[in-house]
């Protein structure tokens, strides 16, 4: 059986009286491309935010590589190898595509208060190395030609690739992708899929929120479905399409779990 890279145990996230994620327990296998599906309002993005550290769980435990990360802030999770993209990309729009990617690595020497005074040579060397790495990553995601363009001027699909590039600067072990195909033209979607599968072959694990069932059917295994904040299905994409509980969830019927 494959190793487990991410484990959630009875994770709950409530907002006052409303429970968005309700005692979710699941395991993500190392090396998998796992699809997370469900109707709008099922709790998928909230669950992502809990896993990534943008929201603390109200109850339960999140473990990454065997360590409890339930209380760690997002930057410490990123440093540990857990990266995420957003459904709506969040670039620094006035900065160039290259500058956006170069900002991603944590703990850069130039961020210190006295570093510009006492560590100029070190900063120059570090920036040169980061720039080299950033250009390599932009090459990989096919954005090298846009390196000097303002990030706010590129297309929505290119912004999705830029989000992936920023995450890759941290050399993550697990990448959370929030609707990577949403609003992306077919040509860029195919590039994104190609890059996901290439990274997966190189050992990266993915957990992907996606509404496009064709995308899920062709590229995700296994599939986990949420409805009303609870896991209602785990299995193959083929089985998901004929699962009565999941079909009821998508049609808006109450989920009898």
RODO-2510 file (C-alpha; in nm, 4 decimals, decimal comma):
residues 257
     n   res          X          Y          Z
     1     x     0,0000     0,0000     0,0000
     2     x     0,1343     0,3455    -0,0915
     3     x     0,2542     0,5754     0,1839
     4     x     0,0133     0,8407     0,3094
     5     x     0,1377     1,1961     0,2568
     6     x    -0,1679     1,3758     0,4019
     7     x    -0,4089     1,2508     0,6638
     8     x    -0,7148     1,4266     0,8007
     9     x    -0,8779     1,2903     1,1144
    10     x    -1,2274     1,4152     1,2033
    11     x    -1,1536     1,7631     1,0691
    12     x    -1,4337     2,0122     1,1301
    13     x    -1,4526     2,3800     1,0408
    14     x    -1,7453     2,5874     1,1600
    15     x    -1,8412     2,9503     1,1109
    16     x    -2,0687     3,0256     1,4032
    17     x    -2,3640     2,7890     1,3794
    18     x    -2,2767     2,6856     1,0236
    19     x    -2,0529     2,3805     0,9783
    20     x    -1,8752     2,3980     0,6405
    21     x    -1,6563     2,0894     0,6972
    22     x    -1,8057     1,8195     0,9152
    23     x    -1,5771     1,5540     1,0705
    24     x    -1,3868     1,4805     0,7507
    25     x    -1,1394     1,1933     0,7657
    26     x    -0,9369     1,1024     0,4575
    27     x    -0,5936     0,9943     0,3401
    28     x    -0,4016     1,1095     0,0326
    29     x    -0,1527     0,8592    -0,1096
    30     x     0,1974     0,9674    -0,1982
    31     x     0,2310     0,9935    -0,5759
    32     x    -0,1408     1,0166    -0,6501
    33     x    -0,3453     1,2722    -0,8395
    34     x    -0,6545     1,2820    -0,6212
    35     x    -0,9659     1,4649    -0,7368
    36     x    -1,1844     1,6430    -0,4809
    37     x    -1,5332     1,6947    -0,6214
    38     x    -1,8760     1,7933    -0,5016
    39     x    -2,1545     2,0448    -0,5632
    40     x    -2,1137     2,4152    -0,4954
    41     x    -2,1166     2,4806    -0,1216
    42     x    -1,9982     2,1296    -0,0372
    43     x    -1,7023     2,2605     0,1644
    44     x    -1,4194     2,1879    -0,0807
    45     x    -1,2479     2,5263    -0,0703
    46     x    -1,2921     2,5500     0,3059
    47     x    -1,1254     2,2120     0,3397
    48     x    -0,8377     2,3329     0,1201
    49     x    -0,8002     2,6403     0,3386
    50     x    -0,7803     2,4235     0,6485
    51     x    -0,5198     2,1938     0,4906
    52     x    -0,3118     2,4877     0,3642
    53     x    -0,3308     2,6728     0,6967
    54     x    -0,5385     2,9696     0,5856
    55     x    -0,8083     2,8575     0,8307
    56     x    -0,7550     2,6667     1,1565
    57     x    -0,9725     2,3594     1,2076
    58     x    -1,2455     2,3973     1,4674
    59     x    -1,1759     2,0361     1,5619
    60     x    -0,9758     1,7410     1,4348
    61     x    -0,6201     1,6913     1,3141
    62     x    -0,4254     1,7540     0,9926
    63     x    -0,1073     1,5488     0,9481
    64     x     0,1464     1,5988     0,6684
    65     x     0,4288     1,3466     0,6241
    66     x     0,3331     1,2046     0,9617
    67     x     0,3619     1,5357     1,1503
    68     x     0,0697     1,7215     1,3042
    69     x     0,0483     2,0559     1,1202
    70     x    -0,2961     2,1561     1,2485
    71     x    -0,1673     2,4760     1,4112
    72     x     0,1122     2,5687     1,1679
    73     x     0,0755     2,8908     0,9645
    74     x     0,0709     2,8678     0,5826
    75     x     0,4339     2,9729     0,5368
    76     x     0,5569     2,6912     0,7621
    77     x     0,3440     2,4399     0,5715
    78     x     0,4884     2,5753     0,2452
    79     x     0,8405     2,5374     0,3851
    80     x     0,7563     2,1782     0,4842
    81     x     0,6570     2,0946     0,1261
    82     x     0,2847     2,1712     0,1030
    83     x     0,1928     2,4251    -0,1670
    84     x    -0,1409     2,5494    -0,2941
    85     x    -0,2903     2,7559    -0,5740
    86     x    -0,6133     2,9547    -0,5616
    87     x    -0,9300     2,9313    -0,7670
    88     x    -0,8883     3,3020    -0,8455
    89     x    -0,5160     3,3699    -0,9046
    90     x    -0,3541     3,6266    -0,6758
    91     x    -0,0506     3,7687    -0,8548
    92     x     0,1113     4,1025    -0,7729
    93     x    -0,0352     4,2599    -1,0831
    94     x     0,2070     4,5497    -1,1261
    95     x     0,5130     4,3326    -1,0839
    96     x     0,6505     4,1295    -1,3716
    97     x     0,5818     3,7619    -1,4146
    98     x     0,9459     3,6897    -1,3259
    99     x     0,9345     3,9086    -1,0144
   100     x     0,6205     3,7274    -0,8976
   101     x     0,8010     3,3940    -0,9211
   102     x     1,1185     3,5261    -0,7572
   103     x     0,9188     3,6420    -0,4542
   104     x     0,7987     3,2898    -0,3747
   105     x     1,1006     3,1411    -0,1887
   106     x     1,0869     3,1959     0,1866
   107     x     1,3626     3,3352     0,4077
   108     x     1,5504     3,5340     0,1458
   109     x     1,8543     3,7153     0,2873
   110     x     1,7455     4,0526     0,1495
   111     x     1,4357     4,0471     0,3707
   112     x     1,6414     4,1139     0,6855
   113     x     1,6593     4,4681     0,8242
   114     x     2,0406     4,4942     0,8166
   115     x     2,1075     4,2563     0,5273
   116     x     2,1533     4,5325     0,2661
   117     x     2,4283     4,6823     0,4825
   118     x     2,6191     4,3741     0,5950
   119     x     2,5370     4,1095     0,3343
   120     x     2,5320     4,2674    -0,0091
   121     x     2,7470     4,0046    -0,1778
   122     x     2,5407     3,7231    -0,0284
   123     x     2,2181     3,8934    -0,1401
   124     x     2,3476     3,9376    -0,4965
   125     x     2,4510     3,5723    -0,5158
   126     x     2,1224     3,4548    -0,3704
   127     x     1,9180     3,6730    -0,6050
   128     x     2,1153     3,5441    -0,9027
   129     x     2,0431     3,1850    -0,7993
   130     x     1,6739     3,2593    -0,7419
   131     x     1,6475     3,4365    -1,0775
   132     x     1,8084     3,1398    -1,2532
   133     x     1,5709     2,8989    -1,0828
   134     x     1,2691     3,1227    -1,1558
   135     x     1,3544     3,1361    -1,5263
   136     x     1,3883     2,7570    -1,5324
   137     x     1,0438     2,7245    -1,3731
   138     x     0,8954     2,9743    -1,6197
   139     x     1,0471     2,7693    -1,9007
   140     x     0,8801     2,4608    -1,7579
   141     x     0,5337     2,6224    -1,7413
   142     x     0,5804     2,7805    -2,0876
   143     x     0,5799     3,1405    -1,9591
   144     x     0,9451     3,2318    -2,0215
   145     x     0,8504     3,4633    -2,3104
   146     x     0,6271     3,6613    -2,0714
   147     x     0,8871     3,6964    -1,7953
   148     x     0,9043     4,0760    -1,8226
   149     x     0,5310     4,1311    -1,8713
   150     x     0,3260     4,2775    -1,5824
   151     x     0,1436     3,9859    -1,4209
   152     x    -0,1839     4,1781    -1,4400
   153     x    -0,1642     4,1882    -1,8198
   154     x    -0,1460     3,8152    -1,8908
   155     x    -0,4501     3,5954    -1,9559
   156     x    -0,6461     3,4072    -1,6904
   157     x    -0,5047     3,0748    -1,8054
   158     x    -0,1518     3,2120    -1,7969
   159     x    -0,2180     3,3340    -1,4431
   160     x    -0,3055     2,9753    -1,3470
   161     x     0,0323     2,8656    -1,4863
   162     x     0,1981     3,1519    -1,2968
   163     x     0,0347     3,0291    -0,9748
   164     x     0,1806     2,6853    -1,0394
   165     x     0,5222     2,8382    -1,1091
   166     x     0,5186     3,0239    -0,7764
   167     x     0,4322     2,7028    -0,5925
   168     x     0,7083     2,5106    -0,7708
   169     x     0,9704     2,7530    -0,6403
   170     x     0,9189     2,5876    -0,3012
   171     x     0,9832     2,2377    -0,4439
   172     x     0,6641     2,1037    -0,2801
   173     x     0,5891     1,7388    -0,2170
   174     x     0,2106     1,7933    -0,2198
   175     x     0,0373     2,0517    -0,4400
   176     x    -0,3214     2,1600    -0,3810
   177     x    -0,4826     2,2931    -0,7002
   178     x    -0,8141     2,4787    -0,6678
   179     x    -1,0088     2,4449    -0,9957
   180     x    -0,7069     2,4690    -1,2277
   181     x    -0,9191     2,4316    -1,5433
   182     x    -1,1843     2,6897    -1,4515
   183     x    -1,1932     2,9778    -1,6987
   184     x    -0,8941     2,8453    -1,8929
   185     x    -0,9046     2,7996    -2,2692
   186     x    -0,8613     2,4422    -2,3977
   187     x    -0,5072     2,4954    -2,5277
   188     x    -0,3788     2,6248    -2,1934
   189     x    -0,5764     2,3578    -2,0080
   190     x    -0,3889     2,0921    -2,2038
   191     x    -0,0560     2,2579    -2,1179
   192     x    -0,1547     2,2658    -1,7513
   193     x    -0,2575     1,8995    -1,7569
   194     x     0,0676     1,8063    -1,9309
   195     x     0,2672     1,9837    -1,6602
   196     x     0,0661     1,8250    -1,3779
   197     x     0,1250     1,4779    -1,5191
   198     x     0,4942     1,5447    -1,5803
   199     x     0,5367     1,6677    -1,2223
   200     x     0,3443     1,3653    -1,0982
   201     x     0,5798     1,1324    -1,2848
   202     x     0,8649     1,3137    -1,1112
   203     x     0,7143     1,2327    -0,7726
   204     x     0,4826     1,5233    -0,6929
   205     x     0,1483     1,4431    -0,5297
   206     x    -0,1635     1,6408    -0,6213
   207     x    -0,4993     1,7070    -0,4570
   208     x    -0,7218     1,8869    -0,7074
   209     x    -1,0601     2,0543    -0,6673
   210     x    -1,2328     2,0351    -1,0032
   211     x    -1,5883     2,0609    -1,1368
   212     x    -1,4974     1,9472    -1,4876
   213     x    -1,5797     1,5764    -1,4702
   214     x    -1,4039     1,5080    -1,8003
   215     x    -1,0855     1,6443    -1,6425
   216     x    -1,1457     1,4281    -1,3340
   217     x    -1,2290     1,1167    -1,5353
   218     x    -0,9133     1,1397    -1,7455
   219     x    -0,6595     1,2535    -1,4899
   220     x    -0,7625     1,1815    -1,1278
   221     x    -0,7369     0,8571    -0,9349
   222     x    -0,8810     0,8267    -0,6783
   223     x    -1,1758     1,0646    -0,6433
   224     x    -1,3119     1,1952    -0,3133
   225     x    -1,6512     1,3655    -0,3049
   226     x    -1,7874     1,6070    -0,0477
   227     x    -2,1486     1,7095     0,0070
   228     x    -2,2784     1,9211     0,2934
   229     x    -1,9290     1,9225     0,4399
   230     x    -1,8971     1,5447     0,4611
   231     x    -1,7200     1,2780     0,2600
   232     x    -1,9888     1,0883     0,0684
   233     x    -1,7721     0,8952    -0,1772
   234     x    -1,4190     0,7624    -0,2220
   235     x    -1,3222     0,5550    -0,5246
   236     x    -1,2561     0,5706    -0,8966
   237     x    -1,3911     0,8442    -1,1249
   238     x    -1,5892     0,5814    -1,3162
   239     x    -1,7628     0,4617    -0,9999
   240     x    -1,8281     0,8227    -0,8967
   241     x    -2,0406     0,8834    -1,2059
   242     x    -2,2832     0,6064    -1,1145
   243     x    -2,2801     0,6370    -0,7349
   244     x    -2,6384     0,7076    -0,6176
   245     x    -2,5389     0,9016    -0,3055
   246     x    -2,3116     1,1274    -0,5086
   247     x    -2,5742     1,1748    -0,7803
   248     x    -2,8246     1,2779    -0,5141
   249     x    -2,5730     1,5294    -0,3771
   250     x    -2,5247     1,6893    -0,7181
   251     x    -2,8990     1,6981    -0,7790
   252     x    -2,9524     1,8738    -0,4471
   253     x    -3,1237     1,5918    -0,2588
   254     x    -3,0432     1,5461     0,1122
   255     x    -2,7404     1,3260     0,1711
   256     x    -2,8117     1,0213     0,3833
   257     x    -2,4635     0,9335     0,5101
***
